[in-house]
Amino acid sequence: MGVPVSQMWTVASYVLGKKLRGVKRYPLVLMLEPLFRCNLACAGCGKIQYPVDILRRHLTPEQCFKAVDECGAPMVSIPGGEPLLHPQIGEIVEGLVARKKYVYLCTNAILLEKHIHQFKPSKYLSFSIHLDGPKEEHDFAVCREGVYDIAIQAIKTAVAKGFRVTTNTTVYNNANPDSMREMFDNMMGLGVEGMMISPGYQYEKAPSQDLFLHRNQTTNLFKRIVGNAKRSWRFNLSPLFVEFLKGNWDLECTPWGMPAYNLFGWQRPCYLLNEGYCETFQELLDTTDWSQYGRASGNPKCADCMVHCGYEATAVADTFGSLKAFSQVVKLTLLGAGREKLPPDEPGPENTPGSDEERIRKVQLPVLSS
């Protein structure tokens, strides 16, 4: 199953509508965190280091719906914590689907088979399965053996039941490019709709600080991972963001593109940094000094960040705001990146050949996800 045409059209018309009205800052994806509690304690996670009384709390469905309506973004990503631990997650998702929001429910999949009966297959719902690499790398990242196998079985079950399934991979400096590429092959074989990959953000509260990538390390590693990408691979990312990760395209952060709402309100300034909260989304837009964020600002907290929630929104906006960017997206989608020069001593495998008909059939506008 490919990304629904209706989702591509919704994103395109939304962005173009904002640009025609001269709106400079607008959200594309709401990062809705209904709870921080999780059933894993991953080495690179900075989201679960809260006191027990906070971890026991969760947003009500009504609070979630209010935030979604207030924000107005066409897509909603539900990270956490682990959303499937929320006692009313089925009701929350049902309410968002009824609002015709494209929902990406992010989960480590440990509880997915147990709770999948709460959900109905819909073009508006995708399970975004967290996989930080192949088996050994993933189980190491989540600090528990056997989680990879559970996730794979959950993917098979969800696909068999007719659900949209994507994967969500955070890349750290211990990633093996060859193993990652093998995992991409495996995901396509399982019927995964698309794969999201992103370097991890260096959370100050993350238990392990030696896993994170500096900017030049990110580009070198991603050149090896997705350079000379096989045509059979489907990424749930804008082609421009993939080029950005490889150092082939310049993007600046738009931290308002994926605002975060959680137990404390609207997180300032973005999903990755916690510098206070606002009561309303409009207050977040109007009172945040956006010039203090992004690589160009000189903010040291932003210097090495190349995470999708800061830059993929920029890639999508640029696609519909620049003829050069749009032409590049069409070229990359139709023809691929071509043979690329990879970092020394680590050559990439050849592109998988494909007919012109196959290439044209796979053309799609960039679709943002979590």
TORKOL-4160 file (C-alpha; in steps of 0.2 Angstrom, whole numbers, padded with zeros to 4 digits, m for minus):
370
<pt num="1" X="0000" Y="0000" Z="0000"/>
<pt num="2" X="0007" Y="0017" Z="m0005"/>
<pt num="3" X="0004" Y="0034" Z="0004"/>
<pt num="4" X="m0014" Y="0038" Z="0000"/>
<pt num="5" X="m0016" Y="0051" Z="m0014"/>
<pt num="6" X="m0028" Y="0060" Z="m0002"/>
<pt num="7" X="m0014" Y="0063" Z="0010"/>
<pt num="8" X="m0002" Y="0070" Z="m0003"/>
<pt num="9" X="m0016" Y="0081" Z="m0009"/>
<pt num="10" X="m0021" Y="0087" Z="0008"/>
<pt num="11" X="m0003" Y="0092" Z="0012"/>
<pt num="12" X="0000" Y="0101" Z="m0004"/>
<pt num="13" X="m0016" Y="0111" Z="m0004"/>
<pt num="14" X="m0013" Y="0115" Z="0014"/>
<pt num="15" X="0005" Y="0122" Z="0011"/>
<pt num="16" X="0000" Y="0131" Z="m0005"/>
<pt num="17" X="m0015" Y="0139" Z="0004"/>
<pt num="18" X="m0004" Y="0146" Z="0018"/>
<pt num="19" X="0009" Y="0153" Z="0005"/>
<pt num="20" X="m0005" Y="0161" Z="m0005"/>
<pt num="21" X="m0012" Y="0170" Z="0010"/>
<pt num="22" X="0006" Y="0175" Z="0015"/>
<pt num="23" X="0006" Y="0165" Z="0031"/>
<pt num="24" X="0025" Y="0164" Z="0036"/>
<pt num="25" X="0023" Y="0152" Z="0051"/>
<pt num="26" X="0011" Y="0138" Z="0052"/>
<pt num="27" X="0012" Y="0120" Z="0058"/>
<pt num="28" X="0012" Y="0104" Z="0047"/>
<pt num="29" X="0012" Y="0091" Z="0060"/>
<pt num="30" X="0007" Y="0092" Z="0078"/>
<pt num="31" X="0018" Y="0082" Z="0090"/>
<pt num="32" X="0004" Y="0076" Z="0102"/>
<pt num="33" X="0011" Y="0068" Z="0118"/>
<pt num="34" X="m0003" Y="0061" Z="0128"/>
<pt num="35" X="0009" Y="0054" Z="0141"/>
<pt num="36" X="0028" Y="0052" Z="0145"/>
<pt num="37" X="0026" Y="0035" Z="0153"/>
<pt num="38" X="0035" Y="0021" Z="0144"/>
<pt num="39" X="0038" Y="0002" Z="0145"/>
<pt num="40" X="0056" Y="0004" Z="0139"/>
<pt num="41" X="0071" Y="0015" Z="0145"/>
<pt num="42" X="0081" Y="0018" Z="0129"/>
<pt num="43" X="0099" Y="0024" Z="0131"/>
<pt num="44" X="0096" Y="0039" Z="0119"/>
<pt num="45" X="0079" Y="0045" Z="0126"/>
<pt num="46" X="0077" Y="0061" Z="0135"/>
<pt num="47" X="0058" Y="0060" Z="0136"/>
<pt num="48" X="0055" Y="0049" Z="0151"/>
<pt num="49" X="0066" Y="0057" Z="0164"/>
<pt num="50" X="0052" Y="0064" Z="0174"/>
<pt num="51" X="0046" Y="0061" Z="0192"/>
<pt num="52" X="0035" Y="0046" Z="0195"/>
<pt num="53" X="0020" Y="0057" Z="0198"/>
<pt num="54" X="0022" Y="0065" Z="0181"/>
<pt num="55" X="0024" Y="0049" Z="0173"/>
<pt num="56" X="0008" Y="0043" Z="0180"/>
<pt num="57" X="m0002" Y="0057" Z="0172"/>
<pt num="58" X="m0009" Y="0058" Z="0154"/>
<pt num="59" X="m0020" Y="0070" Z="0144"/>
<pt num="60" X="m0038" Y="0067" Z="0142"/>
<pt num="61" X="m0046" Y="0064" Z="0125"/>
<pt num="62" X="m0054" Y="0081" Z="0126"/>
<pt num="63" X="m0037" Y="0090" Z="0130"/>
<pt num="64" X="m0030" Y="0081" Z="0114"/>
<pt num="65" X="m0045" Y="0086" Z="0103"/>
<pt num="66" X="m0044" Y="0104" Z="0109"/>
<pt num="67" X="m0025" Y="0105" Z="0105"/>
<pt num="68" X="m0028" Y="0097" Z="0088"/>
<pt num="69" X="m0042" Y="0109" Z="0084"/>
<pt num="70" X="m0032" Y="0124" Z="0090"/>
<pt num="71" X="m0017" Y="0120" Z="0080"/>
<pt num="72" X="m0025" Y="0115" Z="0064"/>
<pt num="73" X="m0011" Y="0105" Z="0057"/>
<pt num="74" X="m0017" Y="0092" Z="0044"/>
<pt num="75" X="m0006" Y="0078" Z="0052"/>
<pt num="76" X="m0004" Y="0072" Z="0070"/>
<pt num="77" X="0010" Y="0062" Z="0077"/>
<pt num="78" X="0007" Y="0053" Z="0093"/>
<pt num="79" X="0024" Y="0050" Z="0102"/>
<pt num="80" X="0027" Y="0048" Z="0120"/>
<pt num="81" X="0032" Y="0039" Z="0131"/>
<pt num="82" X="0022" Y="0024" Z="0124"/>
<pt num="83" X="0005" Y="0029" Z="0118"/>
<pt num="84" X="m0002" Y="0012" Z="0119"/>
<pt num="85" X="0000" Y="0013" Z="0138"/>
<pt num="86" X="m0014" Y="0027" Z="0138"/>
<pt num="87" X="m0030" Y="0019" Z="0144"/>
<pt num="88" X="m0040" Y="0029" Z="0131"/>
<pt num="89" X="m0029" Y="0029" Z="0116"/>
<pt num="90" X="m0042" Y="0020" Z="0105"/>
<pt num="91" X="m0054" Y="0034" Z="0109"/>
<pt num="92" X="m0041" Y="0048" Z="0105"/>
<pt num="93" X="m0036" Y="0040" Z="0088"/>
<pt num="94" X="m0055" Y="0038" Z="0084"/>
<pt num="95" X="m0058" Y="0056" Z="0087"/>
<pt num="96" X="m0043" Y="0062" Z="0077"/>
<pt num="97" X="m0048" Y="0050" Z="0062"/>
<pt num="98" X="m0066" Y="0057" Z="0063"/>
<pt num="99" X="m0058" Y="0075" Z="0061"/>
<pt num="100" X="m0049" Y="0068" Z="0045"/>
<pt num="101" X="m0032" Y="0071" Z="0052"/>
<pt num="102" X="m0018" Y="0059" Z="0046"/>
<pt num="103" X="m0012" Y="0051" Z="0062"/>
<pt num="104" X="0004" Y="0042" Z="0065"/>
<pt num="105" X="0004" Y="0032" Z="0081"/>
<pt num="106" X="0022" Y="0030" Z="0086"/>
<pt num="107" X="0024" Y="0014" Z="0096"/>
<pt num="108" X="0038" Y="0002" Z="0101"/>
<pt num="109" X="0025" Y="m0011" Z="0096"/>
<pt num="110" X="0027" Y="m0022" Z="0112"/>
<pt num="111" X="0009" Y="m0019" Z="0116"/>
<pt num="112" X="0002" Y="m0018" Z="0098"/>
<pt num="113" X="m0004" Y="m0035" Z="0096"/>
<pt num="114" X="m0013" Y="m0034" Z="0112"/>
<pt num="115" X="m0022" Y="m0018" Z="0109"/>
<pt num="116" X="m0024" Y="m0018" Z="0090"/>
<pt num="117" X="m0042" Y="m0023" Z="0092"/>
<pt num="118" X="m0045" Y="m0005" Z="0098"/>
<pt num="119" X="m0042" Y="0002" Z="0081"/>
<pt num="120" X="m0049" Y="0001" Z="0063"/>
<pt num="121" X="m0039" Y="0001" Z="0047"/>
<pt num="122" X="m0041" Y="0018" Z="0039"/>
<pt num="123" X="m0031" Y="0029" Z="0027"/>
<pt num="124" X="m0030" Y="0042" Z="0041"/>
<pt num="125" X="m0021" Y="0030" Z="0053"/>
<pt num="126" X="m0003" Y="0023" Z="0052"/>
<pt num="127" X="0006" Y="0013" Z="0065"/>
<pt num="128" X="0024" Y="0020" Z="0066"/>
<pt num="129" X="0034" Y="0006" Z="0073"/>
<pt num="130" X="0050" Y="0011" Z="0082"/>
<pt num="131" X="0065" Y="0002" Z="0075"/>
<pt num="132" X="0082" Y="0009" Z="0078"/>
<pt num="133" X="0091" Y="m0003" Z="0066"/>
<pt num="134" X="0092" Y="m0022" Z="0064"/>
<pt num="135" X="0090" Y="m0034" Z="0078"/>
<pt num="136" X="0106" Y="m0032" Z="0088"/>
<pt num="137" X="0107" Y="m0013" Z="0086"/>
<pt num="138" X="0089" Y="m0010" Z="0090"/>
<pt num="139" X="0089" Y="m0021" Z="0106"/>
<pt num="140" X="0105" Y="m0012" Z="0111"/>
<pt num="141" X="0097" Y="0005" Z="0108"/>
<pt num="142" X="0081" Y="0000" Z="0118"/>
<pt num="143" X="0091" Y="m0009" Z="0132"/>
<pt num="144" X="0081" Y="m0025" Z="0131"/>
<pt num="145" X="0083" Y="m0041" Z="0121"/>
<pt num="146" X="0069" Y="m0048" Z="0111"/>
<pt num="147" X="0060" Y="m0031" Z="0107"/>
<pt num="148" X="0065" Y="m0032" Z="0089"/>
<pt num="149" X="0057" Y="m0049" Z="0086"/>
<pt num="150" X="0041" Y="m0043" Z="0095"/>
<pt num="151" X="0041" Y="m0027" Z="0083"/>
<pt num="152" X="0043" Y="m0038" Z="0068"/>
<pt num="153" X="0029" Y="m0049" Z="0073"/>
<pt num="154" X="0018" Y="m0034" Z="0076"/>
<pt num="155" X="0022" Y="m0027" Z="0059"/>
<pt num="156" X="0016" Y="m0043" Z="0051"/>
<pt num="157" X="0000" Y="m0044" Z="0061"/>
<pt num="158" X="m0004" Y="m0025" Z="0057"/>
<pt num="159" X="m0001" Y="m0027" Z="0039"/>
<pt num="160" X="m0011" Y="m0043" Z="0038"/>
<pt num="161" X="m0026" Y="m0034" Z="0046"/>
<pt num="162" X="m0025" Y="m0020" Z="0033"/>
<pt num="163" X="m0017" Y="m0006" Z="0043"/>
<pt num="164" X="m0005" Y="0006" Z="0036"/>
<pt num="165" X="0012" Y="0003" Z="0044"/>
<pt num="166" X="0028" Y="0014" Z="0043"/>
<pt num="167" X="0044" Y="0013" Z="0053"/>
<pt num="168" X="0053" Y="0026" Z="0063"/>
<pt num="169" X="0072" Y="0024" Z="0065"/>
<pt num="170" X="0083" Y="0035" Z="0075"/>
<pt num="171" X="0101" Y="0034" Z="0069"/>
<pt num="172" X="0116" Y="0035" Z="0082"/>
<pt num="173" X="0134" Y="0034" Z="0079"/>
<pt num="174" X="0135" Y="0016" Z="0082"/>
<pt num="175" X="0125" Y="0012" Z="0066"/>
<pt num="176" X="0132" Y="0000" Z="0054"/>
<pt num="177" X="0127" Y="0006" Z="0036"/>
<pt num="178" X="0127" Y="m0011" Z="0028"/>
<pt num="179" X="0116" Y="m0018" Z="0042"/>
<pt num="180" X="0104" Y="m0003" Z="0040"/>
<pt num="181" X="0103" Y="m0006" Z="0021"/>
<pt num="182" X="0099" Y="m0024" Z="0024"/>
<pt num="183" X="0085" Y="m0019" Z="0037"/>
<pt num="184" X="0078" Y="m0007" Z="0023"/>
<pt num="185" X="0076" Y="m0023" Z="0012"/>
<pt num="186" X="0068" Y="m0033" Z="0026"/>
<pt num="187" X="0055" Y="m0019" Z="0029"/>
<pt num="188" X="0050" Y="m0018" Z="0011"/>
<pt num="189" X="0048" Y="m0037" Z="0011"/>
<pt num="190" X="0036" Y="m0035" Z="0026"/>
<pt num="191" X="0025" Y="m0023" Z="0017"/>
<pt num="192" X="0030" Y="m0008" Z="0026"/>
<pt num="193" X="0023" Y="0008" Z="0018"/>
<pt num="194" X="0037" Y="0019" Z="0021"/>
<pt num="195" X="0052" Y="0022" Z="0032"/>
<pt num="196" X="0057" Y="0037" Z="0042"/>
<pt num="197" X="0075" Y="0039" Z="0047"/>
<pt num="198" X="0083" Y="0053" Z="0057"/>
<pt num="199" X="0098" Y="0057" Z="0067"/>
<pt num="200" X="0095" Y="0057" Z="0086"/>
<pt num="201" X="0095" Y="0073" Z="0096"/>
<pt num="202" X="0107" Y="0075" Z="0110"/>
<pt num="203" X="0095" Y="0076" Z="0124"/>
<pt num="204" X="0103" Y="0083" Z="0140"/>
<pt num="205" X="0094" Y="0070" Z="0150"/>
<pt num="206" X="0097" Y="0055" Z="0140"/>
<pt num="207" X="0106" Y="0041" Z="0150"/>
<pt num="208" X="0119" Y="0038" Z="0137"/>
<pt num="209" X="0128" Y="0054" Z="0129"/>
<pt num="210" X="0141" Y="0045" Z="0119"/>
<pt num="211" X="0128" Y="0039" Z="0105"/>
<pt num="212" X="0124" Y="0056" Z="0097"/>
<pt num="213" X="0131" Y="0062" Z="0081"/>
<pt num="214" X="0139" Y="0079" Z="0077"/>
<pt num="215" X="0134" Y="0087" Z="0061"/>
<pt num="216" X="0148" Y="0081" Z="0050"/>
<pt num="217" X="0147" Y="0064" Z="0057"/>
<pt num="218" X="0128" Y="0064" Z="0052"/>
<pt num="219" X="0131" Y="0068" Z="0034"/>
<pt num="220" X="0145" Y="0056" Z="0032"/>
<pt num="221" X="0135" Y="0042" Z="0040"/>
<pt num="222" X="0119" Y="0045" Z="0030"/>
<pt num="223" X="0129" Y="0045" Z="0014"/>
<pt num="224" X="0134" Y="0028" Z="0018"/>
<pt num="225" X="0116" Y="0023" Z="0024"/>
<pt num="226" X="0105" Y="0030" Z="0010"/>
<pt num="227" X="0118" Y="0035" Z="m0003"/>
<pt num="228" X="0114" Y="0026" Z="m0020"/>
<pt num="229" X="0098" Y="0020" Z="m0012"/>
<pt num="230" X="0089" Y="0005" Z="m0020"/>
<pt num="231" X="0074" Y="0010" Z="m0030"/>
<pt num="232" X="0064" Y="m0003" Z="m0020"/>
<pt num="233" X="0066" Y="0007" Z="m0004"/>
<pt num="234" X="0051" Y="0019" Z="0000"/>
<pt num="235" X="0055" Y="0033" Z="0013"/>
<pt num="236" X="0042" Y="0042" Z="0022"/>
<pt num="237" X="0052" Y="0058" Z="0020"/>
<pt num="238" X="0053" Y="0072" Z="0008"/>
<pt num="239" X="0067" Y="0069" Z="m0005"/>
<pt num="240" X="0075" Y="0086" Z="0000"/>
<pt num="241" X="0076" Y="0081" Z="0018"/>
<pt num="242" X="0085" Y="0065" Z="0013"/>
<pt num="243" X="0097" Y="0075" Z="0003"/>
<pt num="244" X="0100" Y="0087" Z="0017"/>
<pt num="245" X="0105" Y="0072" Z="0028"/>
<pt num="246" X="0118" Y="0068" Z="0016"/>
<pt num="247" X="0124" Y="0085" Z="0015"/>
<pt num="248" X="0118" Y="0088" Z="m0003"/>
<pt num="249" X="0105" Y="0101" Z="0001"/>
<pt num="250" X="0104" Y="0116" Z="0012"/>
<pt num="251" X="0089" Y="0118" Z="0024"/>
<pt num="252" X="0086" Y="0129" Z="0039"/>
<pt num="253" X="0076" Y="0124" Z="0054"/>
<pt num="254" X="0058" Y="0129" Z="0056"/>
<pt num="255" X="0054" Y="0124" Z="0074"/>
<pt num="256" X="0036" Y="0130" Z="0073"/>
<pt num="257" X="0033" Y="0117" Z="0059"/>
<pt num="258" X="0031" Y="0103" Z="0071"/>
<pt num="259" X="0025" Y="0110" Z="0088"/>
<pt num="260" X="0023" Y="0099" Z="0103"/>
<pt num="261" X="0009" Y="0098" Z="0115"/>
<pt num="262" X="0010" Y="0088" Z="0131"/>
<pt num="263" X="0005" Y="0087" Z="0149"/>
<pt num="264" X="0012" Y="0105" Z="0153"/>
<pt num="265" X="0005" Y="0114" Z="0137"/>
<pt num="266" X="0013" Y="0120" Z="0121"/>
<pt num="267" X="0031" Y="0116" Z="0123"/>
<pt num="268" X="0043" Y="0131" Z="0119"/>
<pt num="269" X="0051" Y="0132" Z="0106"/>
<pt num="270" X="0050" Y="0114" Z="0099"/>
<pt num="271" X="0048" Y="0096" Z="0102"/>
<pt num="272" X="0067" Y="0094" Z="0106"/>
<pt num="273" X="0070" Y="0109" Z="0117"/>
<pt num="274" X="0061" Y="0112" Z="0133"/>
<pt num="275" X="0062" Y="0131" Z="0137"/>
<pt num="276" X="0045" Y="0134" Z="0145"/>
<pt num="277" X="0027" Y="0132" Z="0140"/>
<pt num="278" X="0013" Y="0142" Z="0133"/>
<pt num="279" X="m0006" Y="0140" Z="0136"/>
<pt num="280" X="m0011" Y="0142" Z="0118"/>
<pt num="281" X="m0003" Y="0139" Z="0101"/>
<pt num="282" X="m0005" Y="0157" Z="0096"/>
<pt num="283" X="0004" Y="0162" Z="0111"/>
<pt num="284" X="0018" Y="0150" Z="0106"/>
<pt num="285" X="0019" Y="0158" Z="0089"/>
<pt num="286" X="0018" Y="0176" Z="0094"/>
<pt num="287" X="0029" Y="0176" Z="0110"/>
<pt num="288" X="0043" Y="0165" Z="0105"/>
<pt num="289" X="0059" Y="0173" Z="0098"/>
<pt num="290" X="0062" Y="0162" Z="0084"/>
<pt num="291" X="0078" Y="0170" Z="0079"/>
<pt num="292" X="0086" Y="0162" Z="0094"/>
<pt num="293" X="0084" Y="0144" Z="0086"/>
<pt num="294" X="0091" Y="0135" Z="0072"/>
<pt num="295" X="0109" Y="0133" Z="0066"/>
<pt num="296" X="0110" Y="0150" Z="0058"/>
<pt num="297" X="0106" Y="0158" Z="0076"/>
<pt num="298" X="0122" Y="0152" Z="0083"/>
<pt num="299" X="0112" Y="0143" Z="0097"/>
<pt num="300" X="0124" Y="0129" Z="0103"/>
<pt num="301" X="0109" Y="0118" Z="0107"/>
<pt num="302" X="0105" Y="0119" Z="0088"/>
<pt num="303" X="0122" Y="0117" Z="0081"/>
<pt num="304" X="0122" Y="0098" Z="0077"/>
<pt num="305" X="0103" Y="0096" Z="0076"/>
<pt num="306" X="0097" Y="0088" Z="0059"/>
<pt num="307" X="0082" Y="0080" Z="0066"/>
<pt num="308" X="0067" Y="0078" Z="0055"/>
<pt num="309" X="0055" Y="0087" Z="0066"/>
<pt num="310" X="0065" Y="0103" Z="0063"/>
<pt num="311" X="0070" Y="0101" Z="0045"/>
<pt num="312" X="0057" Y="0091" Z="0036"/>
<pt num="313" X="0044" Y="0104" Z="0038"/>
<pt num="314" X="0056" Y="0116" Z="0029"/>
<pt num="315" X="0059" Y="0103" Z="0015"/>
<pt num="316" X="0040" Y="0102" Z="0012"/>
<pt num="317" X="0038" Y="0121" Z="0013"/>
<pt num="318" X="0052" Y="0124" Z="0001"/>
<pt num="319" X="0046" Y="0111" Z="m0011"/>
<pt num="320" X="0030" Y="0121" Z="m0014"/>
<pt num="321" X="0039" Y="0138" Z="m0012"/>
<pt num="322" X="0053" Y="0137" Z="m0024"/>
<pt num="323" X="0054" Y="0131" Z="m0042"/>
<pt num="324" X="0072" Y="0125" Z="m0040"/>
<pt num="325" X="0067" Y="0114" Z="m0025"/>
<pt num="326" X="0051" Y="0107" Z="m0033"/>
<pt num="327" X="0061" Y="0103" Z="m0049"/>
<pt num="328" X="0074" Y="0094" Z="m0038"/>
<pt num="329" X="0060" Y="0084" Z="m0029"/>
<pt num="330" X="0053" Y="0078" Z="m0046"/>
<pt num="331" X="0071" Y="0074" Z="m0052"/>
<pt num="332" X="0075" Y="0064" Z="m0037"/>
<pt num="333" X="0058" Y="0055" Z="m0037"/>
<pt num="334" X="0059" Y="0050" Z="m0055"/>
<pt num="335" X="0077" Y="0047" Z="m0057"/>
<pt num="336" X="0084" Y="0045" Z="m0040"/>
<pt num="337" X="0100" Y="0053" Z="m0034"/>
<pt num="338" X="0111" Y="0043" Z="m0046"/>
<pt num="339" X="0128" Y="0036" Z="m0042"/>
<pt num="340" X="0135" Y="0046" Z="m0028"/>
<pt num="341" X="0153" Y="0047" Z="m0021"/>
<pt num="342" X="0153" Y="0040" Z="m0004"/>
<pt num="343" X="0165" Y="0043" Z="0010"/>
<pt num="344" X="0182" Y="0034" Z="0007"/>
<pt num="345" X="0184" Y="0015" Z="0010"/>
<pt num="346" X="0165" Y="0012" Z="0012"/>
<pt num="347" X="0158" Y="0010" Z="m0006"/>
<pt num="348" X="0139" Y="0008" Z="m0007"/>
<pt num="349" X="0130" Y="m0006" Z="m0017"/>
<pt num="350" X="0124" Y="m0003" Z="m0034"/>
<pt num="351" X="0106" Y="0004" Z="m0037"/>
<pt num="352" X="0093" Y="m0008" Z="m0040"/>
<pt num="353" X="0087" Y="m0006" Z="m0058"/>
<pt num="354" X="0070" Y="m0002" Z="m0062"/>
<pt num="355" X="0059" Y="0002" Z="m0078"/>
<pt num="356" X="0054" Y="0019" Z="m0082"/>
<pt num="357" X="0036" Y="0014" Z="m0079"/>
<pt num="358" X="0041" Y="0009" Z="m0061"/>
<pt num="359" X="0050" Y="0025" Z="m0058"/>
<pt num="360" X="0035" Y="0036" Z="m0064"/>
<pt num="361" X="0023" Y="0026" Z="m0054"/>
<pt num="362" X="0032" Y="0029" Z="m0038"/>
<pt num="363" X="0032" Y="0048" Z="m0041"/>
<pt num="364" X="0023" Y="0057" Z="m0026"/>
<pt num="365" X="0024" Y="0074" Z="m0018"/>
<pt num="366" X="0033" Y="0074" Z="m0001"/>
<pt num="367" X="0023" Y="0068" Z="0013"/>
<pt num="368" X="0027" Y="0074" Z="0031"/>
<pt num="369" X="0026" Y="0062" Z="0045"/>
<pt num="370" X="0033" Y="0059" Z="0062"/>
